[in-house]
Amino acid sequence: MRKGILESRKAAMEMSVGTIVTIVLLVSVLILGIFLISRIRESAINVIDMTDEAVTDQINQLFTEDTRVVIYPTTHIAKVEQGEIGGIAFGIKNLINAQTFSYKIEALDSPECGLTTEQLESWIVSSKTESEIGIASGEGVNRRVRIRVPVGSPLCLASYRIQVFHDGTNNYASEIFDIEIEPA
């Protein structure tokens, strides 16, 4: 009987040591995972910064002598999956002696989508309007418009207009772009 008690204590001790070793290994793997995720996140932020620089370069190449507003991509169509965020970039160049500029983005009637302009405008999650943009004569600025397409949205082409004004309310230029909604 004494032999059985000693064997069960020995087995319990081995099980306790095994459990502790397992916990230490799991914590080590967890810490390594967190470290790797933070490194990947930092790399992703650097890629986004490079992408912004690349888009800025592309927009600057689109301007010609008399172009006031340009849109990137040059097709004026951005493909966005349902449930995702996408959008376009645009540039405004001051070709007159105006001091300040502003813009607003508005949805256009898109009968193919079967949605109201208010519904389409609610998809704009950033840069819907901006005012008091100081642009020196001959210089330009670049902006991005981000649009979140809700899950379940119809697969269609939604149209938007960028309306640019100078010195308050004077119409300067406008361009149209489309969001092509794709399945998730």
N, C-alpha and C positions, 0 to 999 in steps of 0.2 A: 504494500500500500504506500509506503514511504517512497518507493521508486516511482510510482505513478504521479505523486505530488511534485517530485523534483522534475520529472519530464514535462509536466504541464507548466511549471514555472519557467523552465528553460524555453519552452515553445512560446509562452507569453512574452518573454524577454526578447526572443528573436523577432517576434511579430512587432513589438514596439520599436525595435531598432529599424526594422524594415519600413515601418510607417514613417518614422522620422526621416529616414533617407529619402523616401518618396516625396514627402512634403518639401524637403530642401531642394530636391531636383525640380519640382513643379514651380516653386517660387523663383528659382534661377531662370527657368524657361520663361516665366511671366515677365520678369525684369528684362530679359533679352528681347522679348517681343515688344515691350513698350519702347525700348531703346530703338529698335528697328523701325517701328511705326513713326517715331518722332523724326528719324533721319529721312524716311520716305516723304513725310509731310514737308520738311525743309526743302527737299529736292523739288517737290511739286510747286512750292511757292516760287522758287527760282525759275522754273519752267514758265510759270505764268508771267513773271516779269519779262522773260525773254520773248514770250509771245506778244506782250504789249509793245515791246520795242519793234518786233517784226511787223506788227500791224501798223504801227506809226510809220515805219519806213514804206510800207505798201501804200498807205494813204498819201504820203507826201509825193510818191511817184505818180499818183493819179492826177494831181493838180496840173493843169495847163495854164497858159497865160490868162485866160478869161473864165476859168472854172471857179465858181464861188463855193459850191458844196459838192463833196464826193462821198460815195458810200462804198464800204468794203464789206463783203465781197463784191467784186465788180459786176456780178450778175444781178445784184440787188435782191437776191433770194437767199435766205438763210433757212436751212433745213433743221427742224427741231422736233425731237421725239416727244410724244405725249408723256407728261410727268417730268420733263427735263427743262433746263434753262438753256437758252441759246440767244442769239441776237446778232447785231451788226455793229460795225464801227463807222463813224462818219467824221469828216473834217470840214471845217468852215474856214475860208480864207478871206481876209479883208482886202477887197480890191477897190475900195472907195475910202474917203476920209472920215468914216464913221468912228465914233469913240467906243461905243459899246454894242454888243450883240446879245441876242437871246434866241431861244428856240423852244418849240413845243412839238411834241409828237402826238399825232392823233390817228385813230383808226379810221379807215375808210369803209364804206359799205362793201361787204363781201358776201353777196347773196349765196354763193356756193357753200359757204360755211353755215348759214342758217343761224348766225349769232348777231346780236346787236353790236353797235360800235362801242357801247358802254362795256359790254362783256369783253370785247377784244382789248379795250384800253385797260381793263383791270388786270390783264396779263402782263403789262409793263411793270417790271419790278425795280428798275433803276433808270435814271436819267430821262424821265418823261418830259421835264421842262428844266430850263436853267435860264437865269437872267443875269444882267450886268457882267457879261463876259467881255473883258477888255482884250482887244486884239489890235496890235499895232498895224498900221497900213503896210500891206504886202506880206504880213505874217498870217499864221493860221493856228488853229487849235483842233485837237482830236477828242472825240468822245465815244463812249460805247453805250449801246442800248441793250439791256438784258430783258428777255421776255420768257416767262414761265408758262408753258402750255400745260393746262390741267389734264390729268388722266381722264380719258373718256371724251376728249374733244374730237370733233369731226375731222376726218382726214381731208384737208382742203388747203387753199392758199389764202391766207389772211393778209390784207394790204394795210400799210401804214404810210403816213406822210410826215416828213420832217419839214416844218415851216420855220424859216430863219428870218428874224427881224433885226433891223439896225436902229440905233438911237430911240429905243422905246417901242414904237408901233409901226415903223415903216417896213414894208415887206422887202426883203433882201433876196431870198431864193427859197426854193422848195424842191424836194426830191421824194420819190416814192420808193419804198422797199416792201418786199413780201416775206412772210414767214410761211414756209411749206411745212405743214404738220404731218409727221410720219408716225406710224404705229410704234408703240413701246416695245 
